[in-house]
Amino acid sequence: MSLFGIIFGLALLIFLAFKGQSILWVAPVCAAVVALFGMFEDPSINILTMYTENYMVGMSGFVKSWLPAFMLGAIFGKLMEITGAAKSVGVMLTKLIGAKQAILAVVIACGALTYGGISLFVVVFAIYPLAVALYREADIPNKLIPGAISLGAFTFTMTAIPGTPQIQNIIPTQYYGTTAMAAPLMGIVAALVMFIGGIIWMKMREKSEKAKGLHFVEPSNIEKYDESNLPNPIVSLIPLISVPVTMNALKVPLVGALLIAVVLTMILNFKNYAVFTKCINDGANGGLMSIGNTAAAVGFGSVVKAVPGFATLTGILLGIPGNPLISEAVAVSCLAGATGSASGGMGIALEALGPKYMELAANDPNLTPEALHRVASVASGGLDTLPHNGAVLTLLSVCGLTHKDSYLDICMNCCIIPTIAVIVCIIMAVIGIL
């Protein structure tokens, strides 16, 4: 009954997430369902106690560990957005690559911003007008814009490239004692699989759509911007470069690296000081909402871990034939898909199973924490972008398109190809290439 409760609780969470309900209330309700079924096997379980001593402890523990990082990351992104610095960098990169390679230009611009620590949501708003300008000049159908943006912002720089400051690459460090540079060769190869595979797919789609006689159509929702008012792009690059450099080369913790980037952005854009207070307020609110969603999912994982059925579930997952990395990838991928969140799904999986995988790594010289880190990170960025994912909904809304118009490209770039990259990572780990 307890195992059934876990499965039923997850199914309910998936259903409500697909319906667009907030995980802030969905996660504790589904956790209560898990606890209720757990009572059939262990009468000592109390739903209220499960909430106060398991759910809230797990949720508050995650907030305690990660609130500064989420908050500063959101403030940094908002500063780069409102001052025009993010758009300035995007304009420079897209001009350097040119409209003849419009898709590649959009992907690289998005990748540069996300590797610099900018939230993927900010990147969507900053790059969309530039993508429109490039696609207009190259006469590429608008429906291919979301595919290029999602490839650059939601994939290789989010989970795979060693040293990326995105939270999906940082969360595993808490469970495995690793760094953002964990398993660099695995990360680089996985990033290349996603980048090259995605570009090939998008170029095939461009050729196919043009063969159908489709052309660029001027969108009605395009934001007009004046390039003359944008800050210097080289100067705007400095805060972006500072985050991965200070975090990886100088070994500054993520919070410190983000704080340095925030201060640099303010100094370099001081003429816009009047908007700094708004940026801090908006960023703080956004960061609180973001960490709240992920922490709610972690709290659900804490309750799952506390009921009797978890031992059976663990046995099933760890009983998957082959290397334990396979079971980790399956658990993280499925839960990321269930929650519609890479960080949320990873939070549930690692909160519940992370200690067990570390125990296995301690007793198996062929299983390392670094490999566990990279596989978990890359796996989190696969099924998370199912149709109900918040970033997918935001991207389509900003582009004025529907799932029917553009989800095929998002699915290929952000679900199917990243899943292939996870398989490649596992194979590399098995043969000892980290």
N, C-alpha and C positions, 0 to 999 in steps of 0.2 A: 504493500500500500504506500509506503514511504517513497519508493522509487517511482511509482505511478504518480504520486503527488509532485515530485520534481518535474517529471515529463509534462504533467498537466499544467503546472505552474509556468513552465517555459512556453508551452503551447498558447496559454492565455496571454503571456507577455508578447509573443509574436503577433497574435491576433490584434491585440490592442495597439501595438506599435504600428502595424499595417494600417490601422484605422486612424492613425495620426494623433493618438492620445499621448499626453506627456508622460515620460518615464518617471518623472518626479512623484507621481501618485500611482502609476502602474506598477513600478518595482515593489514598493512595500505591500500593495494589495496581493500581488502574485507571490511574494514571500510569505504572506499570511496563509495563502492556500497551501504552499509547501509545508509550512509548520502544522497546519490543520491535519493534513494526511499523515504527517510524521507522528502525530499523537496516537494513531492506531497501533503503531509498533512500540512506541515509548510513551506511556501515559504521563511520565514526568515532564514531558514537553508542555510548555505553557506559551500560548501565542503572544501574550503581552510581554513575557520575559524574552521570547525570541526577538521581539521588536526592539526592546530596550537594551538587551545584552548581546545581541548578535547583529541584527540589522543596523542599528544605530552606531554600534562600535565599529563595524566594518566601514560604514559610510563616513563617520566622523574621522576615522583613522586615515582614510584616503584624502579627505579635505585637509586634515592637519599636515599631511606630507606634501600635497600638491597645490594648495591654494595659491601661494605666492607665484608659482610658475604659470598657472592658468591666468592669474590676474595680470601679471606683468606682460605675458605674451599677448593678451587681448589689448592692453594699453599700448604696447609697441605697435601692434597692427593698426590700431585706430589712429595713432599719430602718423604713421606712414601713409595711411589712406587720406586723412583729412588735409594734411600738409601738401599732398600731391606727390610726395617722394616715391611712393610705390608706382604710381602711374608714370612718373618721369623715367624710372628705371625700365619699365615695360616699353615705353616709347623708344628709348635708346636701343634696346635689344631687338625690337621688331624692325626698326629701321636698318640696323646692321645686317640683319638676315634678309630682309626685304620681302616684298609681296609675292615674288615668284616662288618663295618657299613659305607661304603664309601659315600653313599648318605647323611646320617646324618652328617658325618664329613664335607662335602663340604658346606652343609646348615649352620651349626653352624659357620664355619670359615667365611663365607660371612656375616652372621649376626653380628658376633663380630666386624668385620671391619666397617660395615655400622653404627652400633650403636656407634662406636667410632668417627664417623664424616667423614669417608672416602667416597668419591664419589663412587657411584655404578659403574661408568665407570672404575675407578681405580681398584675396587674390581674384575671386570671381568678379567682384564689383570693379576692381581696378583694371582688369585685363579685357573685360567684355567690349568696351568702346574701341579699344585698339584692335581686337579681333574683327570687329565689324569693318573698320577701315581697311584692314589687310584683305579680308574676304571680298570686300567691295572691289578693290583694285584687281584682285586675281579672279574675280567673278566665280567664286566658290559658293555653292548653296549654303544659306544660313544654317540649315539643319545640322551641318557638320561642325558648327562652333562649339557646342557643349562637349563633343567628343574630344576635341583638342584641348580645351580648358581642363577637363577632368583628367586627361592623360598627364598633363603637366603638373596639376596641383594635388590630385588624389592618389597618386601611385608611387613612383620610385623615390621622390624626395620626401614622401610622408613616412615610408616604412623601410626602405632598403639602403639608400646611399649612406655609407658609414659617416657618423658624426652629425646627421641631421637633427636639429633641435625640436622637431615636431614631437608632440607628446606620445605618439604611437611608438616612437623609438626610445623614449625615455622611461615609460612605465615599466618595461621589463627589468630595468636596472635595480628597481626596488625589490624585486623578487629573486633575482639571480646574482646580485652583487657585481654586475658587469658595468661597462661604460657605453656611451653612445657609439663608440667605435667597434663594438663587439663584432667578431667574425667578419672582418673587412672584405675578404675575397668573396665570401658568400653574398655579402651585401652588394658589392659592385656587379657581380654576375647577375644577381636578381634584378638590379636596376637596369642593366643592359637588356635583359630579356623583356622587361616591361616597356622600356623606352623604344627599342628597335621594333619589337612586336607591335606596339601601338602605332608607331609612325607608318610601318608597312600597311597595317590595317586602314589607317586614315587615308593614305595615298590611294589604296585600292578603292575605298569608298568615294573619294573625290572623282576618280576616273569613271566609276560606275554611275554616279549621279549626273555627271556632265554628259555621259553617253545617253542618258535618258532625256536630255534636253533641258535639264534644270539649271537655273542661274541664280545669282545673288538677287535678293529682293530687299529693297530698303525697309528696315524695320521701323515701326512707329514709336518704339520705346527707347530709342538710342539717346544716350546722354551726350550733350554737346560739351566739348571742353576746349579751352584755349591753351595750346602748347606754350605760348609765350609766357604764361603765368606759372608754369611748372618750375620747380627748383632744378638746379643743375644735376643732371643724372649721375655724374661721377661722384659728386658730393653725396647724393642720395644713396649710392651704393655702400658707403662707409659703414652705416649702422648694420646693413644686411651682412656684410662681410665680417663684422665684429663678432656676431653671435657664434657662428661655427668656429672661428679662430680662437676666441677667448675660451670657449667651452672645451675644445679638443686639444689645441696646441698649448694653451696656458693652464689647462686643467681647472678653469674657473667653473664652479657649479652652475647649472642652468639658470637658477634664479639670479646669480651675479651677472651672468652673460646677458640676460635680458635687461637687467637694470642698467648695465653699461650702455646697451643699445637704446634704451629709452632716453637716457641722459644725452647721448650723442645726437639722437634725432631732434631733441629740443634745442640743443646748442646750434646745430647746423641749420635749423629752421626757425631761429629765434624771431625772425620778422613776423612769424605767425603765432606769436605768444598768446594772442587773444583767444585762440581756439584750444589752447593746451588744457584748460580746465574742463572743457566739454569732452575732449579726447579721453582724459583720465576718468571722468564720470561714466561716459559711455563704455569705455574699455572695462572698467571695474564691473559694471553691470553685466556686460557680455561674458566676462570671465567667470563671474559667479554663476551664471546660468549654465555655462559650459561645464564647469566642474561639478555642479549639482547633478546634471544628467549622468555623468560618468560615475560619480560617487553613489548615486541611487542604484546603478547597476551593480557596483561592487558590494553594496549592502545586501542585495539579493543573493549574490554569490556566497556571502557569509552565512546566510540562513541555510542555503543548500548544503553547505559544508557541515552544518550542525545537526542535520537530521539523519536517522539511521540509513536511509536509502542511498546516502552519498557513498558509503562504502561499496555498495553494489555498483553504483554508477562508475566509481573509480576503477573497480575491477573490470567493468566492461570496456572502458576507454583504454586502460593500460593493457587489456587483453587483445587489443587490435594487433593483428600479426605484424611483425617487423619491428623496426626501430621505434622507441618511445616518441621520437620526434613526429612520427606519423600521427599518433594519438593526440599529441599537443596541437598539431596543425588542424586536425579535425575538430577538436574541442573549441579552439579559438575561432576558426572560420565559421562554425555553426552558430556559436553564441554571438559573434559579430553580426551575422546575418539576422539572428533573432532580434537583437536590440536595434539594428539599423545603425550601429555605431562601432567603429574600429576600437576606440578606446574603451567603450562600455563593454563590448564582448570580451576583449582581452582582460579587462578588469575582473569580470566574473570568472573567467577560466583560470587566470593566474592566482586570484584570491583563493579559489577552491583547490586548485591542483598544483600551483607553483611549488609549494613545499615538498610535495611528493616527487615532482620531477627533479628537484634539487637533491633529494635523497637518492634517487636513482643515479644521478650524475656523480654523486660522491662514491658510489660503489661500482661505477662502470667507467673505465678509463677512455672508452670510445664515445662517451656522451659528456659533452662539456657545457657549462653554463652559457658560454658564448654562442654555441650552436642553438641552445634552447632560446636564447634571447632573439637571435636573428630570425629563426623560424616563427616564433610567436609574433614578432613585429610584422613580418611580411604576410603571414597568414591573416592578421587582423585587417589588412587592406584588400581583402578579396570579396567575400560575400557581404561585407558591410554596405556596399553600394547597391543593394537591392532597391527596387522602386520606391520603398518607403523611407529611404535614407534622407536625413535632413539636408545634407549638402547637395544631393541630387535634386531635391525639390527646389532648393534655393537657386541652383544653377539654371534649371529649366525656366523658373519664374523670371529671373533676370534676363534671360535670352528671349523671353516671350514665346517659348516653344512648349510642346507637350511630350509626354513619354512616347507617344506614337511617332512623333517627329524624330526624336534623337536618342531614345534610350538604348537602341541597339548598339550604338557606338560606345556609350557609357558602359554598358554591360560587357562588351568585348574588352575594352581598355582597362576597366577597373575590377572586373570579376573573373573573367576567363583567363586572360593573360597573366594577371597576378597569381592565380591558382597554379598555372604552369610554373611560374617563378618559384613558388613554394616547393613544388616537386623537385625542381632543380637544386634548391637549397638543401633539401633532405638528402639527395643523392651526393652532393658535395660533402656534407657532414659525414655520411657513411664511409666515404673513401678518404676522409681525413683532410679535406681542403677547407680551411676556415678563413 
